[in-house]
Amino acid sequence: MSTEGRSAEPASATSALESAGFVQVVARADGDALAASGLLASALAAAGTPFQVTVGRTVTERSERLRAQTDEGDATVVVGTADGAADAVQLTATDRPASLEAVDLVRDLGATPDPVLALAGIVAAGGDPGAGESEWLVETARERGLLEQRPGVAVPTAAPIDDIAYSTRLRTPWSGDPDATREALADAAGDPDALDADDHRAIGSLVALDAVSAEAATDAAAASIAQALRPYATPEAPFATLGGFADVLEATARTEPGTGIAVAMGHDARDAALEAWREYGRRAHAALEAASTGRYDGLFVVGIDDGPVEAVARIAAAYRSPEPVVLAVSDGHGPSGDRMQSADGDAEAAIATREATSLAATVEGIARDLEGEAPDSTTESGADAGGVAYDVGHRRGYLRYDPGVDDSTIIAAVRDLL
C-alpha cells in the first residue's frame, strides 16, 4: 500500500488529455475532490472529449478501477491517491487542495476554470478563500459578480434559520435539531422570509455566541466559527454561499456521490443534494451529542455507535477537541450512514487535524498496524479478516477495518504514529 504519489508533469498531463479519445476521472470521496473533478469535467466537455467521473471511497477502490483496462488512446485522471497509477494523470497532493491542482491543469488545457467551484473545493479542504494561491480566484469571481461578502452564516440556502441546524461547519448546543434552532434564533429576525443585512448580522452574532459559550466548547471554537461567519454569497451558483456549497459537496461525496458529481458538473441536482446534506448533518450532530470521549497527549478520541465518522471527527476538531488531532471511532453495528461503504458491519474510524499538516504517512502506518490485529475470521460481509481499507485527504484520514479489532488497538496505533 502507498499513500505517496506525485502529480504528473504539466506538459505530459496536458498532452495526455488533449490526445485522449476518452478520459476516466477517478476521485476520492470528499468535497475538494468533487470540485476538482467538476473543473476537469467542464474543461473536457468544452474540448469535446468524452469522459466519465466516478468516486472511490478508499485507495483500494480507486486502485481497482484503475486496473480495469482502458482502450488504447484513453486517459485516466486520479484525484487522490491510488496504487498502480503510474500511467495516469495524478492530482495526489495531500498538503494542497486538489481544486488548486485542477485549476492549474484546466488552465494548461486552455480552458477557464469556474472560480466559485474552485473556491468551494478549497473551503471543503479546510482552506481560507482568498488566501495564498486562491487570492486571484476571489478577485476574478468578484469582478464577474459571482461573489460578494455579506454578514451572516455560511449555509447553502437563503433560509439560514431553517438550515443552520444541519451545517457541519458549526457546532452549538442546538445543532442537529431544527426545532431547537428556530427557537434559539426566533428573536434574531423579524421576517425569516425577507432577511436584510441587519437580520443576517444578528443571526451570525447569536450563532457565534452560542458556539463559543457552549459548555463543551474549546478555545478552537472561536477560530472555527469565524470561518463560518461573514460568508461569501454566490448569487449565480446553485447554493447561496461558498461555505454552504462546500458543505454540500462534502456531504454528497460520502453519501450520494452521483448527486455530488452532478452538482460539481453543473447539472440540476440541487434538491437531492440539499436533502442528502441535511440528513448527513443531522446524523453527524446526533452522533457527536451521544459520543463518548477520551483525551490523550496530542489526541482526542470520540467514540460513536453510528454516524458519519469523518464529519464527526472534523466537527470535534473544530469545536470540541482540546487536542489538535481527533480520532472518531464507530463500531459499525448501527445501520450504515454511508451508502458507499462496501462492507456492512465493518468498523470505521476517521482522523482530523486542525494543523496544516498531511496525515498520509500516519494513516498508512495505522492501516499496516491494523492488518495484523484482526481475528482469524471473516467479517459479516465475507471480507477477509485483517483487510484494512483507508484513504487520505487534506488534513484528514479514513479507515475501515474488521470490527473484531479493539478500540484500544487503533487508539494505540494512532498515538504511536502521531
C-alpha positions in Angstrom: 0.0 0.0 0.0 1.2 3.5 -0.6 -0.3 6.9 0.1 2.6 8.7 -1.6 2.3 9.9 -5.2 3.3 12.7 -7.5 1.2 14.8 -9.8 2.0 14.4 -13.5 4.3 17.0 -15.0 2.1 19.7 -16.6 3.3 19.1 -20.2 2.7 15.4 -20.1 -0.6 15.7 -18.3 -1.9 18.2 -20.9 -0.6 16.2 -23.8 -2.3 13.0 -22.4 -5.7 14.7 -22.0 -5.6 16.6 -25.3 -4.9 13.5 -27.3 -7.2 11.1 -25.4 -10.3 9.7 -27.1 -11.9 9.1 -23.7 -11.0 10.3 -20.2 -11.8 8.4 -17.0 -11.7 10.6 -13.8 -11.5 8.6 -10.5 -11.9 10.8 -7.5 -11.6 10.3 -3.8 -14.8 10.9 -1.7 -14.6 14.4 -0.4 -15.8 17.9 -1.4 -12.4 19.1 -2.6 -12.0 16.1 -5.0 -15.6 16.5 -6.3 -14.9 20.2 -7.1 -11.6 19.3 -8.8 -13.4 16.6 -10.8 -16.1 19.1 -11.8 -13.5 21.6 -13.0 -11.8 18.9 -15.1 -15.1 17.7 -16.5 -16.0 21.2 -17.7 -12.7 21.6 -19.4 -13.1 18.2 -21.1 -16.7 19.0 -22.2 -15.5 22.3 -23.7 -12.9 20.4 -25.7 -15.4 17.9 -26.9 -13.6 15.0 -25.1 -15.9 12.2 -23.8 -15.3 11.4 -20.1 -16.7 9.6 -17.1 -16.3 10.6 -13.4 -16.6 8.1 -10.6 -15.9 8.3 -6.9 -13.9 5.7 -4.8 -14.1 5.9 -1.1 -10.7 4.2 -0.4 -7.3 3.9 -2.0 -8.2 0.2 -2.7 -11.5 1.1 -4.5 -9.7 3.7 -6.7 -6.9 1.3 -7.4 -9.3 -1.4 -8.6 -10.9 1.0 -11.0 -7.5 1.9 -12.4 -6.8 -1.8 -13.0 -9.8 -2.1 -15.3 -8.2 -1.9 -18.8 -9.0 1.1 -20.9 -8.8 1.2 -24.7 -5.6 2.4 -26.3 -5.7 6.1 -26.6 -7.8 6.6 -23.4 -6.5 8.5 -20.4 -7.2 8.4 -16.7 -7.1 11.1 -14.1 -6.8 10.2 -10.4 -7.9 12.8 -7.9 -6.4 11.3 -4.8 -4.0 8.5 -4.1 -4.3 5.1 -5.9 -1.9 2.3 -6.4 -0.8 1.4 -10.0 -1.4 5.0 -11.2 1.9 5.5 -12.9 0.3 5.9 -16.3 -2.5 8.2 -15.0 -2.6 11.9 -14.6 -2.3 12.3 -10.8 -3.7 15.0 -8.6 -2.4 13.4 -5.4 -1.1 16.2 -3.2 -2.3 15.9 0.4 -0.8 19.2 1.5 -2.6 21.3 -1.1 -6.3 21.3 -2.2 -6.9 19.1 -5.2 -9.1 22.0 -6.5 -5.9 24.2 -6.9 -4.2 21.4 -8.8 -7.2 21.0 -11.0 -7.3 24.8 -11.7 -3.6 24.6 -12.9 -4.4 21.7 -15.2 -7.5 23.3 -16.6 -5.7 26.5 -17.4 -2.9 24.4 -19.1 -5.6 22.9 -21.2 -6.6 26.4 -22.3 -9.9 26.4 -20.5 -11.3 28.9 -17.9 -11.9 27.3 -14.5 -15.1 28.2 -12.6 -13.7 30.3 -9.7 -16.7 29.6 -7.4 -16.5 25.9 -7.8 -12.7 26.0 -7.3 -13.1 28.1 -4.1 -15.8 25.8 -2.8 -13.4 22.9 -3.2 -10.7 24.9 -1.3 -13.1 25.6 1.5 -14.1 22.0 1.6 -10.4 21.1 2.1 -10.2 23.5 5.0 -8.7 26.4 3.2 -9.4 30.1 3.5 -10.8 31.6 0.3 -8.7 34.5 -0.9 -5.6 33.4 1.0 -2.4 32.5 -0.8 -2.8 30.8 -4.2 -6.6 31.4 -4.1 -6.4 35.2 -4.0 -6.8 35.6 -7.8 -9.8 33.3 -7.8 -11.6 35.5 -5.3 -10.7 38.6 -7.3 -11.9 37.0 -10.5 -15.2 35.9 -9.0 -15.8 39.4 -7.5 -15.0 41.1 -10.8 -17.5 38.8 -12.6 -20.2 39.5 -10.0 -20.1 35.8 -8.8 -19.0 36.5 -5.2 -20.0 39.1 -2.6 -19.2 39.0 1.1 -22.1 39.8 3.5 -23.0 39.4 7.2 -24.5 36.2 8.5 -23.7 32.5 8.4 -22.5 30.2 5.6 -25.3 27.8 4.7 -26.3 26.6 1.3 -29.8 28.2 1.1 -31.3 31.6 1.5 -33.2 30.4 4.6 -30.4 30.3 7.3 -32.8 29.8 10.3 -34.1 26.6 8.8 -30.8 25.2 7.7 -28.2 26.3 10.3 -29.1 23.2 12.3 -27.6 20.9 9.6 -24.3 22.7 9.0 -21.2 20.6 9.7 -19.3 23.9 9.8 -20.9 24.8 13.1 -21.4 23.2 16.5 -23.8 24.8 19.0 -26.0 23.3 21.8 -28.9 23.1 19.3 -27.0 21.8 16.2 -28.8 18.9 14.6 -32.2 19.9 15.9 -34.1 22.2 13.6 -36.9 23.0 16.1 -34.4 24.0 18.8 -32.5 26.1 16.2 -35.6 28.0 15.3 -36.4 28.6 19.0 -32.8 29.8 19.6 -32.9 32.2 16.7 -36.5 33.3 17.0 -35.7 36.8 18.0 -32.9 37.3 15.5 -35.0 38.3 12.6 -38.4 39.9 12.1 -39.4 38.1 8.9 -37.3 34.9 8.2 -38.5 35.0 4.5 -37.2 38.5 3.9 -33.9 38.9 5.7 -31.8 42.1 5.3 -28.2 42.7 6.3 -29.1 43.5 9.9 -31.0 40.3 10.2 -28.1 38.3 8.9 -25.8 40.1 11.2 -28.0 39.4 14.2 -28.2 35.7 13.3 -24.5 35.5 12.9 -23.9 37.1 16.3 -26.3 34.7 18.1 -24.8 31.6 16.4 -21.2 32.8 17.3 -22.2 33.4 20.9 -23.8 30.0 21.3 -20.9 28.3 19.6 -18.2 29.7 21.8 -20.2 29.7 25.1 -21.4 26.1 24.8 -20.3 24.0 27.9 -18.2 21.6 25.8 -16.7 24.3 23.5 -12.9 24.6 23.4 -10.6 27.5 22.6 -10.6 26.4 18.9 -14.3 27.1 18.6 -13.7 30.9 18.3 -11.4 30.5 15.3 -13.7 27.8 13.7 -16.9 29.8 14.0 -15.1 32.8 12.5 -14.6 30.8 9.3 -18.4 30.2 9.0 -19.3 33.9 9.5 -19.4 36.8 7.0 -19.9 34.3 4.2 -19.3 34.9 0.5 -22.7 35.0 -1.2 -22.7 33.2 -4.5 -25.8 34.5 -6.5 -25.1 32.6 -9.7 -24.2 29.3 -8.0 -26.7 26.5 -7.1 -26.1 27.3 -3.4 -26.4 30.6 -1.5 -22.9 30.8 0.0 -19.4 29.5 -0.7 -19.2 27.7 2.7 -22.6 26.2 2.1 -21.6 25.0 -1.3 -18.5 23.3 0.3 -20.6 21.7 3.0 -23.0 20.2 0.4 -20.0 18.8 -1.7 -18.6 17.2 1.5 -21.9 15.6 2.4 -22.8 14.3 -1.1 -19.3 13.0 -1.7 -19.7 10.5 1.1 -23.4 9.7 1.0 -24.7 10.4 -2.6 -21.6 10.5 -4.8 -23.6 10.5 -8.0 -25.6 13.6 -6.9 -22.4 15.2 -5.8 -20.7 14.7 -9.2 -23.8 16.1 -10.9 -23.7 19.2 -8.7 -19.9 19.7 -9.4 -20.6 19.3 -13.1 -23.3 22.0 -13.1 -26.3 19.7 -13.5 -29.6 20.4 -11.8 -29.3 18.2 -8.7 -29.8 20.9 -6.1 -32.8 19.5 -4.3 -31.4 16.0 -4.0 -28.1 17.4 -2.8 -29.7 19.5 -0.1 -31.7 16.5 1.1 -28.5 14.5 1.4 -26.7 17.4 3.2 -29.5 17.8 5.8 -29.5 14.1 6.7 -25.7 14.0 6.8 -25.5 17.0 9.1 -28.4 15.8 11.4 -26.7 12.4 11.8 -23.3 13.9 12.4 -24.5 16.2 15.2 -26.6 13.4 16.8 -23.6 11.1 16.9 -21.4 13.7 18.4 -24.0 14.6 21.0 -24.2 10.9 22.2 -20.4 10.2 21.9 -18.0 9.1 24.5 -14.7 10.9 24.6 -11.2 10.4 25.9 -8.2 12.6 26.0 -4.5 11.7 25.4 -1.4 13.7 24.8 -2.0 15.2 21.4 -5.1 13.1 20.6 -8.8 13.4 21.4 -10.9 10.3 20.9 -14.6 10.3 20.1 -16.5 7.0 20.2 -19.8 6.8 18.4 -22.3 3.9 17.9 -23.2 5.1 14.4 -22.8 8.1 12.2 -20.5 9.7 9.5 -17.2 9.3 11.2 -15.4 11.9 9.1 -17.9 14.6 9.8 -17.8 13.8 13.5 -14.0 14.0 13.6 -14.0 17.3 11.7 -16.6 18.9 13.8 -15.0 17.7 17.0 -11.6 19.0 15.9 -13.1 22.4 15.1 -15.2 22.9 18.2 -14.8 20.2 20.9 -11.3 18.9 21.0 -8.7 20.3 23.4 -6.0 18.5 21.3 -5.0 19.3 17.7 -5.9 15.8 16.4 -9.2 13.9 16.7 -9.8 10.2 16.2 -13.5 9.3 15.7 -14.3 5.6 16.0 -17.5 3.8 15.1 -18.2 0.2 15.9 -20.3 -0.2 12.8 -23.1 -2.1 14.5 -25.8 0.5 13.7 -27.3 1.0 10.3 -24.7 2.3 7.8 -24.8 6.0 7.3 -22.6 5.8 4.3 -24.1 4.3 1.2 -20.6 4.0 -0.3 -19.5 1.6 2.4 -18.8 -1.7 0.8 -18.7 -3.9 3.9 -21.7 -3.8 6.2 -20.6 -4.4 9.7 -17.0 -3.2 9.3 -15.7 -0.8 11.9 -14.8 2.7 10.7 -12.5 5.4 12.0 -11.6 8.9 10.9 -8.8 11.2 11.8 -8.9 15.0 11.5 -6.5 17.7 12.4 -6.6 21.5 12.8 -3.0 21.8 11.8 -1.9 22.4 8.3 -0.1 19.0 8.0 -0.5 15.9 6.0 -1.8 12.8 7.7 -0.9 10.5 4.8 2.1 8.7 6.4 0.2 8.4 9.7 -2.9 6.8 8.2 -0.9 4.4 6.1 1.1 3.3 9.2 -2.1 2.8 11.1 -3.5 0.7 8.3 -0.4 -1.5 8.4 -0.6 -1.9 12.1 -4.3 -2.9 12.0 -3.8 -5.5 9.3 -2.1 -7.8 11.8 -4.5 -7.2 14.6 -7.8 -8.6 13.3 -9.1 -12.0 14.5 -8.7 -15.1 12.2 -12.2 -14.9 10.9 -14.3 -13.2 8.3 -16.4 -10.1 8.6 -20.2 -10.2 8.3 -19.8 -9.2 4.6 -17.4 -12.1 4.0 -14.4 -9.9 3.6 -11.1 -11.4 4.6 -10.3 -10.7 8.2 -7.4 -8.4 8.6 -8.2 -6.5 5.5 -8.0 -2.7 6.0 -9.2 -0.1 3.6 -8.1 3.5 4.0 -8.0 6.9 2.5 -6.2 10.2 3.0 -7.1 13.8 2.1 -6.3 17.3 3.1 -5.9 17.2 6.9 -7.9 14.0 7.2 -7.8 10.3 7.0 -10.3 7.4 6.9 -10.0 3.7 7.9 -12.4 0.8 7.5 -11.4 -2.5 9.3 -12.5 -5.7 11.0 -14.9 -5.0 13.9 -13.0 -7.5 16.0 -10.2 -5.0 16.4 -10.5 -3.4 19.8 -10.8 0.4 20.0 -7.8 0.4 22.3 -5.7 -1.1 19.4 -6.5 1.6 17.0 -6.0 4.3 19.6 -2.6 2.9 20.5 -1.7 2.8 16.8 -2.7 6.4 16.3 -0.8 7.6 19.4 2.4 5.7 18.3 2.4 7.4 14.9 1.4 10.9 15.7 
